[in-house]
Amino acid sequence: MFRTNTHEELIPSKPDNTPIRIVHTVRHPPAQQIGLDHWMQRVLTELDSASASLAPDPVHDLRVAIRRCRSIAEGFTGIDSDRTWKKMRKAGKQIFVPLGRLRDSQVMIDWLNKLGSPDDPATKDLSAKLAKEEQELKISAFTALGNFDRKQWKSWIEVLSKRSRRVEIGGPAFEYMALERWHIAYALHQKALKNRSKVAYHSSRIGLKKFRYIVELFLPALYREWAADLKEMQDLLGEVHDLDVLWDMALKSGIVVDPDVRSRWQTKIAREREQRIARYRQKMVGKTSLWKVWRQALPSGKQREQALLAKFKIWAWSFDGDREHSRNVARIALQLHDGFVKKRILRFAHANSRGLLHAAALAHEVGRSETRKSYQKVSGRLIGQVATPVGWDSEDVHILAAVTRYHRGALPRRSRDGLSQMSSQNQITCVQLAGILRLADALESCCQGKPTRVSVEKTSETALVYAAGYNAHSRLAEKVAAARHLLEVSCRAPIVIRAWSNR
């Protein structure tokens, strides 16, 4: 099914100029069909149109297509380790930037035509200056378009489109990404309201724009509800920025030196600017603020943690070749965590110990993408580079990296890198979670990769772990015996592993 938009237009007919009503119908594919392959192909189409004359509309359309591609790539960079995403973004930027300078010049010409008067000397002088600047910028833009590697771009379409289809559009991972963008954009909005500087409003516009693109490209159901408001707010801040640039350009050109001319232009620009600021504040400040409306539709509390894990799982699995192993290890680790807590064998000072363990189990083998030997060190490094998630603090990421780092190999020590800078409570949490993950990883191997049921019991002297599929006489049982040591240190009690059938 295709969505259709119609609009009417009156045009004069010949020979008597009687108006004729023409109805235009535009057919749009469903939102879910407008994906990466659409926008990457669109770049090539618009590239041909823009290359003809670099007129304002084709330049704008090409920039829109490139911006969509780069926004999609930026979104997937957070959940997909393939480096082609960054290469595509970089290639798009090489023509996006020079086109942006040209587009800014063309927008300034439009504003000058709106605000200026044809018989005003200042308008004439500034128009001449902008026209000259536009021609110079066209030369550099033509050069950039000519250097664009179309063959490489075409080869990326198939590769990246296939990777993009691995993730469900509209799923919790993208809801979490939108939440991250919301927090960044809202912080910039608050800063702009506080100091009201040109730079702050421009930064707020960029933050809002990136939030809008995440919603538009990855959460189509929400975007259908928010599209008009998001576009209007972005356009208002964009026009504020345009007016600021126009005034700075007028001042630097020396054309508005005369006090009367200067006052007249300043009044015009200030009036237009304040009208847009007032409209923006009307919609974005107060109890009915759009910020609150948008935030309420994004995940909170447990849903936020689940969305974070969904994003983290996709990111980890883009490195990990054995997803089933990681999934099984996570299942066993969480059963161990819950069992040790329920039986009061372990107490965790960290409120999110379970979430940290779940994330560490999902990502404990990401380092295998770079090396087979001591891959846990690489895993810790890769996780340590992850941006601090919403609701976490920076030390939570350090805990996650350390748990992954010490799920095998050398035992964690408080003097080692990764632990030495943590609080004593978080150091204890690291050792506890690393101990659980070590044992879960060993049990998964011993049970030959099958989904394993695990339960925990407590006696006066020991902790008993019953595992389905465990065989004390198998060759891998020795690995389990060694893996339980770190957890025994945390429990301050021996741990006995038994087959589920012995319960």
Stockholm file with secondary structure:
# STOCKHOLM 1.0

chainA/1-503         MFRTNTHEELIPSKPDNTPIRIVHTVRHPPAQQIGLDHWMQRVLTELDSASASLAPDPVHDLRVAIRRCRSIAEGFTGIDSDRTWKKMRKAGKQIFVPLGRLRDSQVMIDWLNKLGSPDDPATKDLSAKLAKEEQELKISAFTALGNFDRKQWKSWIEVLSKRSRRVEIGGPAFEYMALERWHIAYALHQKALKNRSKVAYHSSRIGLKKFRYIVELFLPALYREWAADLKEMQDLLGEVHDLDVLWDMALKSGIVVDPDVRSRWQTKIAREREQRIARYRQKMVGKTSLWKVWRQALPSGKQREQALLAKFKIWAWSFDGDREHSRNVARIALQLHDGFVKKRILRFAHANSRGLLHAAALAHEVGRSETRKSYQKVSGRLIGQVATPVGWDSEDVHILAAVTRYHRGALPRRSRDGLSQMSSQNQITCVQLAGILRLADALESCCQGKPTRVSVEKTSETALVYAAGYNAHSRLAEKVAAARHLLEVSCRAPIVIRAWSNR
#=GR chainA/1-503 SS CCEEEEEEEEEECTTTCCEEEEEEEEEECCGGGCCHHHHHHHHHHHHHHHHHHCCHHHHHHHHHHHHHHHHHHHHHHTTCCCTHHHHHHHHHHHHHHHHHHHHHHHHHHHHHHHHSCTTCHHHHHHHHHHHHHHHHHHHHHHHHHHHCCHHHHHHHHHHHHHHHTTSCTTSHHHHHHHHHHHHHHHHHHHHHHHHCCHHHHHHHHHHHHHHHHHHHHHCHHHHHHHHHHHHHHHHHHHHHHHHHHHHHHHHHHTTTCSHHHHHHHHHHHHHHHHHHHHHHHHHHSSTTCHHHHHHHTSCCHHHHHHHHHHHHHHHHHHHCSCHHHHHHHHHHHHHHHHHHHHTTSCCCSSTTHHHHHHHHHHHTTGGGGTCSSSHHHHHHHHHHTSCCCTTCCHHHHHHHHHHHHTSSSSCCCTTSTTTTTSCHHHHHHHHHHHHHHHHHHHHHHHTTTCCCCEEEEECSSCEEEEETTCCTTSTTHHHHHHHTHHHHHHHTSCEEEEEGGGC
#=GC SS_cons         CCEEEEEEEEEECTTTCCEEEEEEEEEECCGGGCCHHHHHHHHHHHHHHHHHHCCHHHHHHHHHHHHHHHHHHHHHHTTCCCTHHHHHHHHHHHHHHHHHHHHHHHHHHHHHHHHSCTTCHHHHHHHHHHHHHHHHHHHHHHHHHHHCCHHHHHHHHHHHHHHHTTSCTTSHHHHHHHHHHHHHHHHHHHHHHHHCCHHHHHHHHHHHHHHHHHHHHHCHHHHHHHHHHHHHHHHHHHHHHHHHHHHHHHHHHTTTCSHHHHHHHHHHHHHHHHHHHHHHHHHHSSTTCHHHHHHHTSCCHHHHHHHHHHHHHHHHHHHCSCHHHHHHHHHHHHHHHHHHHHTTSCCCSSTTHHHHHHHHHHHTTGGGGTCSSSHHHHHHHHHHTSCCCTTCCHHHHHHHHHHHHTSSSSCCCTTSTTTTTSCHHHHHHHHHHHHHHHHHHHHHHHTTTCCCCEEEEECSSCEEEEETTCCTTSTTHHHHHHHTHHHHHHHTSCEEEEEGGGC
//
